[in-house]
Amino acid sequence: MKYEFEIIPNEQTPAVEEIDLQLEEEAKEYIENHREVLDAFLAFAETQHRAVGLAANQCTLNGERFMLRVFALRNLLDHTWSLIIDPKIMSRFGIKEVKAEGCLTWNGQKILAERYRGIDVDYFDMEGNRHQEELHKGFEGQIWQHEINHLNGVPETVVDASTPDPKPIDVGRNAPCPCGSGKKYKKCCLLLI
């Protein structure tokens, strides 16, 4: 069967139903049941050269919204794509600040979203292997939060592309960290950039 994917423009993504995979056997069964579609989605993501992530519910598959709890992620070092299956943010770290982000859904615009500087995530890869408490920080952590928000149907604040980007939180290296840890900034959240 031939699969036709398209990105849905200018429409808030609805939440994808939780599947809550716990065991690698469950993940492998889920992947096997959706193998052909997952392979086609990954191939489609690889055509998105401007993107670093693509949530399944941002797309249509043969004219219907693609509602698997999956997103595609491009490796920032070697530019290869992989699928992230049933992702969950387990912990959030550091300062939360507003970031400006591009998004394939809102072409020519940008979204403003609160992002933590670091997160721990659990997910399954395309082989059904479980990854637990994997740390992602800085821009990479921002991408994960963006795509998981798509899957969770979190409403986005969409603004014109000419809107000035929010200023990052400015903290001196030796100042107390704004996260409230009691440590100096240089020994705390600065490490998560």
DAPE-V672604 format. One record per backbone hydrogen bond with DSSP energy under -0.5 kcal/mol. CO is the residue of the C=O (numbers start at 1). NH is the residue of the N-H. Records with the same first field share a line. If there is no record, write none. Layout:
CO->NH  NH
This chain:
3->5
4->62
6->60
7->9
23->27
24->28
25->29
26->30
27->31
28->32
29->33
30->34
31->34
32->35
34->38
35->39
36->40
37->41
38->42
39->43
40->44
41->45
42->46
44->47
45->48
47->49
48->51
52->74
54->72
55->58
56->59  66
58->8
59->66
60->6  62
61->64
64->61
65->67
68->70
69->86
70->56
71->84
72->54
73->75  82
75->79
80->75
82->73
83->85
84->71
85->124
88->90  122
91->120
93->117  118
95->97  117
97->115
99->113
101->111
104->107
105->10  107
106->109
108->161
110->159
111->101
112->157
113->99
115->97
117->138
118->93
119->136
120->90  91
121->134
122->88
123->131
124->85
125->128
129->125
131->123
134->121
136->119
137->140  141
138->142
139->143
140->144
141->145
142->146
143->147
144->148
145->149
146->150
147->151
148->152
149->153  154
150->153
151->16
156->158
157->112
159->110
160->163
169->171
172->175
173->186
175->185
177->180
183->177
184->187
185->188  190
188->191
189->192
190->193
192->138
